[in-house]
Amino acid sequence: MFHVEQISALVALPGIILTAMAEVESAQNNVPTLAFPLSTDNITAQNECRSALLDLIFGWDESARKHFETALSVDETCIFAHAGMCLVGGDTGPDSRAKLKEYVGSSSLLPQELFLVETMLKLSARDYAGACEDLCKRADQFRADKISAVWAIILLHSIDVAYHPETGEPSSFQQRALERISKLCKQYPDDALICYARAYVEQTAPGISSDALASALQAADVYSNHPMPQHLMGHLLSRIGHHQEAATYFNKAALLSSQRGLSLHESPLWWKSRIYEATALWSAGNYGEALKLRKALNAAQVKKEQALSPVGILQRWECNTLPLRILVAEQKKLSQGNITAASQAATPHPAWKHFDAVILVRDCLRASLSARLKAQQGKWKEAQHSLNVSQEAFNRFQNSFERVTEQSAYLITPWKRMHEACCIAINLAKAEVYQDTQELWRDNAKAAQTIPHLLLPPVIPTTHSIQQSRAGE
């Protein structure tokens, strides 16, 4: 594994290349769990509930549900597990919450346990701001309560878009998260959970700091058999351009998530880690493995409701359009066969009509490639027609911003990535079609590719419950 000193040196000296891990370390038998008292006398139920809460804080709701189910199988009276299932198990109606609240009021829960139960019930009612404020107040009152402190910071980061897409300035929630994590890191500089929170809240910052990298590394080392810190470490490495090392961490995250007994239907994390891995492999120049992985992902079967959710659509869009985006990015001589094959791979699900933005992007990329091909063949009228088709699809896509982001505020970043991909594709097509001004369009496209937007995956939040609720609003 990498050492903190190596990561710090990496940021100070960008030319240093990290040594790739030869193999993924074998997982340990136990994940470090959270220490807090529970009223259930059943040891298995206690362990399962503590593991579930760690998963909730990390944002892995699907695994948390498995732990809560196991806890209830050995102690069906465990109120903490019932509250957890109310949050992640789908039974979140007001009647269910009311009955559980009534039961909680007549029970003898321990003080911290009672607070965490009430927090989960608030979150299940989608009162994220209220739950977040309660966690902040408790963390301020009980300074040794690191669980509340970290959970508050994670929620502050997740409630709103962390950074303004144009100015890069942090939102008010993100600013509070940064201030709180800064104080917490001074108090507990070596705590792995706090290190994870620090890296988590800084993952979308305009620049990745050496402190964030060191924190992510420490969390990944301590929680070496939990997929969420591995994925986060991969994400930060990809942000600073170390894609092969990032792919290794993404691969490990996917393998660890598959070991939890979750099917593909239940594991958005597996999908996300694999998609990020494919993109990192391509960015590292490992083209064959990237395309091989994309094919495997595209062939994987998932439930219809997952495939048609906004996040599911974005996942499939990443898999399906990678060949088209590769053709655009390579800027080599094109062939109709390659364009046709890439377009067929990007054929959307028949039920995606309600989410036409991804279809319009596919049409824009395909038509821009056709324009370049016709220009290379000297068929200028046909090239101009294809360029017009590409521009029309792009214009329609630009009008979809409000419609797309109304489905989920977290779709702003993916929408911007799609927008940038179209801009690059059209500018490169113009460079082929308009020979007299080709340098202008090619320069514009190159400037936009300072960061390879065409090949970056969308930033999909890891706090899955918040993401689901936002998508359903």
N, C-alpha and C positions, 0 to 999 in steps of 0.2 A: 504493500500500500504506500501511497505518497505520504510524506511527512509535512507538517505545518511549515517548516523552514523552506521546503521545496516550493510550496504554493506561494509563499511570500516572495521568494526569489523570482518566481514565474511572473508575478505582476510587475516587479521592479525591472526585470529584464525580459521583455516580450520575446526575444529571440530564442530563449531557452525552450527546448522541447521536452516535455515530460516523457519519461520512459513508460511505455505501455505495460500494463499488467500482463504477465504471461498467461495467467488463467484466473478465473473468478474464484475467490476464496470459498471454501466450503462453509455452509452456514453453521453457526453454532446451534446447540439444542435449545437454548433459551434466549428470548429477547429481554433485555432489561425492562422491567415493568415499573409502574408508578407506585409509590408508597403512600397509601391513604387508608384509613380505617373503614371497614364495612361491617354491618350488623349481622350478616349471614354467618352461621357457624360452619358452613360447608367450605372447606379449603379450596376445592376445585372451583366452586362458584366465585370465591374471592379472587383467585388467580385469573379466571376468565374475565371477570369484570374489570380488573386492573389492566389486562391486556387490551380489552375493548376500549377503555378510555384513552389509552395511548394511541390506538388506531384512530379514534375520533379526533384527537388533537392533531395528528398527522394528516387527517383528511381522508383516511381509507375506510369509508363507511361500510363497504361490503364485507371486509374482514371483521369489523366491529360487530356486525350483525351475527356472524358465525360465532363469535365469542359469547355474545349475549344469549344466543340460542343454546349453546352448550351449558352456560350457567343455569338457565331455566330448566334444562333437562335433568340437572342434579339437585336443584332447589327451586321449585316452581313458585315459592313465596318470596323470592329475592326481588325486592322492590327496585333496587338499582338496575337490575337487568330488565325489568319490565319498563322502566323509564327509558332505558337505552333502546329497547325495541320500539317504543313509541316514537323515538327519533329516527331510527334507521330501518325499522322493520315494516314500514308502510301503514301501520295502524295508527294514524295521526289525527283522526277525526276529533272534534270537540268533545263528543261523548266519551271516547276512550280516555282523553286527557282529564276530563272532569272526574271520572270514576277513579282514576289513578291518584289524582290530587286528594280526593276524599280518603282513599286508603292511606296515602302518605300522612295525612293529618292525624290519623288515629294510630299510627305506628310509632315505634321507638327507634328512629334512625339516629345515627351519630351526627353531630353538627356538620362536619365537612361533607359527609355522605348526603345529608339532607340538602345542603346547598347545591351539590352537583346534580342531584335528582331534579331539583327545581330549575336548574340551568338547562338540563336536557329537555324538560317539558316546555320551557320558553322557546328553545330552539325548534322543537317540533311544531310549535304554533307559529313559526316564522318570525318571532319577535327577536331578530338578531341584534338590533340596537339595544334593546332592553337587556338581553342576556349579556351582551358585551359590557354594558355599563355596570351590571351587577358583578361581573368578574373583575372589572377594574377596581371597584370599591372594595371588594374582598381582598384583592391583592395588596391594596394600599393599607388596609386595616391589619391584615395578617401577612407580614412581609416574608414569613417563612413558607407561605403557600405558593410554591413555584408552579403548581398545576394551574391555579387560577390566573397567575401572572402570564404564563405562556399562552394559555388558551385565549385570554383577552387580546394579546398581541396578534395571534393568528387571525382572530375574528376581525380586528381592526383593519388588518391588511386586506381581508377578503370581502368586507362589506361593500366597498366601492372600488372603482378602477384606481389602482395605486398611484399611477403617475399620469399627468395630463398628456394626451397623445401628441400635442403640438409643442408645448413648452418644456415638457419633461419635469415639471414641478410636481412634488408629491401632493396628493389630496389631503384634506384635513384629517381624515381617518388614518391615512398612511403616515402623516407627520406625527400623530400621537403614537402610532405603533413604533416608529423610529426612536422617539424620545424615551418610550418605556423600555424598549429593548436595550438601549444604550445604558440606562441606569442598571438594568438587571445584569448585563454583562460585567459591569464593574463590581457588582456584588457577588456574582457567581461566574468568574471567568472561565472555569473549566467544566461547567455543567453541560452535558451533552444535549439535554432537552432544550436548554436555553441557546446553545450553539445552533441547533436546528432552527429555532425561531428566528435567530438573527439572519441566517442564510435565507430563510424562507421570505422574510419581509423585504430583503434586498434583491431578490431574484429578478425582479423586473425593473430595477433601477437603471438609469441611462448608462452607468458604468459599474462594473463589478469590482468591489474593493478587495484588498488583500485580507482584511478582517472577515469579510463574508466567505471568501474561499477557505480560509483556515477554519472557520466555524463549520462550514459544510463538511469539510474533511473530517473533523473531529466527530461530528454527528454520524457520518457514514462509517467511521471506524468503530465507535461504541455500539451503534445499532447496525452491526454488520450483516445481520440476517433479517433486517426489515427493509422492504423495497422502497419506502418513501424517501428516506435519507439518501439511498443510492441514486434514485431518480433525480433528486435535487442536486446532488453532486455532479451528475452528468449534465444537467441543465446549465449549471454555472460554468463547467468546463467548455461546453459548446459555445457559451456566450463569449468566452475569451479566445475562441478559435482552436482549441485542442480537441478536435472532433473524434479522433480515433480513441483517445482515452475516455471521452464522453460516451462513445458507443459501447465501451466495455461496461461502464456503470449502468447505462440503460439496459443492456443485456442482462446484467445481474438483477436489476430491479424486476424485469419481466420474469426471470426464472424464479425469483423469490416469491413473487405474487402468485405464480402458478402452483407453488408448493403449499398454498393455504387451502387447497381443496375447492377453489372457486372455478366455476366453468367460465368459458368465454362470455357467456351471457351475463355473468355476474361481475365481470372484472374489467371495468373501464381502464384501470391502471395498467393491466397487461397490454391493452390496445395502445394506450398512450406511450408506454415505454418502448414498445416495438416500433411505433411510428417515428418516435424521436431517434431510435437506434438506426433506422433506415436512412433518415435524413443525415445523421452524423456520419454514417458510413460513406454516403455520397460526398459529403463535404470534405471528408478525409481522402477522397480519391479512390475509395474502394467501391467502384461502380458496380461490379458484378454482384457482390454480396448485397448491395443496396437494392438492386432490381430483383434479386432472388427473394429477398425478404418482402419486398412490396408485393410480389406475386402471391406469396404464401398468405399475406394479410388479406389481400383482395379475395382470396378463395375461402377464407374462414367464414363460417356460418354463425350468425348472431340472431337474436330475437328481433322480430319486426319492430317492436317499440323502441329498442335500443338503436336500431339502424336509422329510424326516422326521427330520433331526438336531435336537437341542434348540435349537440356534441357528437353524436353518432354520425351525423352527416359530415361534420368537419373531419372526423377521423377517416371516413371513407373518401372524402375529397382529397385528403393528403395522399392516400394510397393510390387513388385512381388517376390523379393528375400528375403524379411524379414523372412519368415518361414524357408528357407534354412539356413540363417545366424543364426537364433535362434537355430536350431538344432546343428549347429557347435559349437556355443558358450556355450550351456548348458552342453555338454560333458557327457550326460546321456546315458543309454543303449538305442540303437536305434531299430526301427522296420521298416520293409519294407513299411508298410502302411504309416507311417509318412513321410518317404523319398519320396514315390510316390506322396503323397498329396502336399508336399512342392515343388516338381519338377513341378507338374502340375500348381501350382500357379505361378511358375516362367516362364511358357511358354511365349516366347516373341511374339510381334506383327509380323505377317508374313512378313511385309515390313521392318523389322529391319535388313535384311541381309547385307545392306550396312554399318551397325554399329555393326559388329560382335563381338566387344569386350565384350559387355554385355552378349551375348550368350555364349561366351567362359568362362566367369566367372561362369555363371549358370552351364555349363557342368562340370567345375572344382569342384565347391562346391558339386554338386550332386554325382560325381564319388568318391570324397574323403569320403563322408558319406557312400556310398556303400562299400568302402574299409573297413571302420571301422566296419560296420555291419557284413561283411563276416568274418572279423577277430574275432569278438565276437562270431560268430557261429562256429569258428574253420575251416572255409573253406579258407585255406591259399593261395591256388593257385588263387582262384577267387578274394580274397582280393588283391593279388599282381597285378592281371590284372586290377582291378578297380583303384588301386593306379597309375598304369602306364597311364591309360586313363586320370586321373586327372592331372598328370604331363604333359602329352602331350597338354591338353587344356591350361594349365598354360603357357607352353612354347610358344604356338601360341599367347596367350594373351600378353606375354611380348614383342613380336615383333610388337604389334599394337600401341605402344606409339606414334610414329611419325604420323601415319595415324589418330589416334584419336585426337591428339592435333593440327593437321593442321586444323581441323574443327572449333576449338575454343581454344584459349590459356587458357581459363578458365576451360577447361576439364582436366588440369594437376592434380589438387587436387583430383577430383573424380577418375581419373585413378589410382592415387597412393592409394586411399582408396580401390579400387577393388583389386589392387595388394596385399595389406596387408591382405585383407580378404582371398585371395587364399593361401598366405603363411601360415597363421594360420591354415586353413583347412587342407592343405597338411601335415604340421608338426604334427597335432593331429592325422591324419590318419596313419602317419609313427609310431607314438607312439603305435598304436594298432597293426599294421602289424609286426613291427620289435620289438618283445618283449624283445630281449636281450639289445636293446639300447633305450628302450621307454622313459626313463627319459630324455635323451638328447633332443629328439624331443618335449617332453611335456614341458620341460623347455624353449625351444626356442619359442614355441607357447605362453606360459604364459608371457614371456618377451615382446612379440609383443603385448600382450593384456593389457599392462600397462594403455593405453587409449583404451577403447573398440571400436577399429576400425571396427569390424564386424557390429556394430550397429549404428555407427555415420552416419548421412546423409551427402551427398556431400555438399560442400560449393558452393552454386549457387549465383552469384553476384546479388545484388539488383538493380544495374543500368542496367535495362532491355534493353534499347536501345543500349548500348555499347555491351552488351552480344549478342543481335541479329545480330548486324553488324559483330562482330567477327566471329560468327558462319557461316555467309554467305560469308566470304572472301575465 
